[in-house]
Every structure is written in structure tokens, then in C-alpha cells.
Amino acid sequence: MIIEQSAKLLRWLYPQALWRIHPEERAVYLTFDDGPIPEVTPWVLEVLRKYEVRATFFMVGDNIRKHPDIFRQVVADGHRLGNHTFHHLSGFRHTTAQYLQDVEQANQYLDTDLVRPPHGWMRWWQYHKLRRRYQVVMWDLVTRDYSTRLDGADVLRNVQRYARPGSIITFHDSVKSYEKLRYALPRAIEWLKAQGYEFKVID
């Protein structure tokens, strides 16, 4: 995955993907990838509830199958749903037919028009096919909460350094991100609020 902010090359490869929304508005769009899982997602929902923030969750279909109660709680809390494939597939390791089939399998649970490729990459032809039916959502800021080289304070600093009006900000409700997320997420929300940002979900 590209570090922090998306590279111009990726924006050129996927020109009609969504990277940043209404940069003239002082708003940001929190997104969470890879859930739902019982170890992390309920805590994320609790934090978002506390700060009265709604977000967009790009979910793995197989995790929804395994944890339907948590999925229903995300829906009940009013968050936006996005497709993150059924098996968290890497587009470069699978054919276009396999990749599209996996997306459709996940969408049987999600029924959404938003999709985000795992790892932030896919073959151009996969992107071309997907955008006929879905809005492909990428990011303006990756917090890197998944990185073993960073701690929670580093993740928070990434938000403070790179967030800007219209940013689509990517966190992960995954086990490997949890320790850093516990530190960074509430502090990031508080900092963004102090900077006058409004929190919106992706339309």
C-alpha cells in the first residue's frame, strides 16, 4: 500500500475512483477496513458512539458471515457500508473473473454500491469492470495503523500531519491494528473536532 497520502500514479491509474470529497468543505470521512471482527469492531463502534461520529465500514464478506451480530450492530448504528471483497483478495493475484465473483459474493451480504480494493491495488481491468456497477473508493490519507514499524502516537501524528478538508481517512478494525487504534482513534477524533472538522459518511 502507498504510504500515507495516495501517489499521483495511483490517481492516474484509477481516475474515476473517489480519493477526496468536496475539498472546499471542512469535513473528513472516516473509513474502517477489514471487519467486522469481535476483537475490535465493537470497540470502534463504542468510540464512534461516544463522539457521535458516523463512518464508512469496508467489510470483508467472510467476516460478516462469521460475525453477523456485529455486522447488524454496525448497520443499527447508522454507519455506511462498503464492499472489501469476500476473502480480502489481492487483485494482482487473481483473475478479473475471480475478483469480480468475490466482490459479488460479499455484496450478497452488504448490498452496497461502494467498493474498496484490499491493499489499495487492483488490475486496471478489474477497476474498469467494477466501476460500471460500483463507486470505487480509495483514500486521501492512510493512517498506517497496520504497520509494525509504527506505534499509536505515530498513527495519530499521521492524521495530524496529513488530514485536510475532504480527506477520506483509512483506519482498520483488525487485530494487528488494535493496539495502535486504541491509542490513536479517540485522540484523532478529538483533534479533528478541535480543528473544526465535521465528520461525514461517503454518499
Secondary structure, DSSP 4 states (H G I P E B T S, - for coil): ---SSPPHHHHHHSTTSB-B--TTSSEEEEEEES---TTTHHHHHHHHHHTT---EEEE-HHHHHH-HHHHHHHHHTT-EEEE--SS---GGGS-HHHHHHHHHHHHHHH--SEE--GGG---HHHHHHHTTTSEEB--SEE--TT-TT--HHHHHHHHHHH--TTBEEEEE-SGGGHHHHHHHHHHHHHHHHHTT-EE----
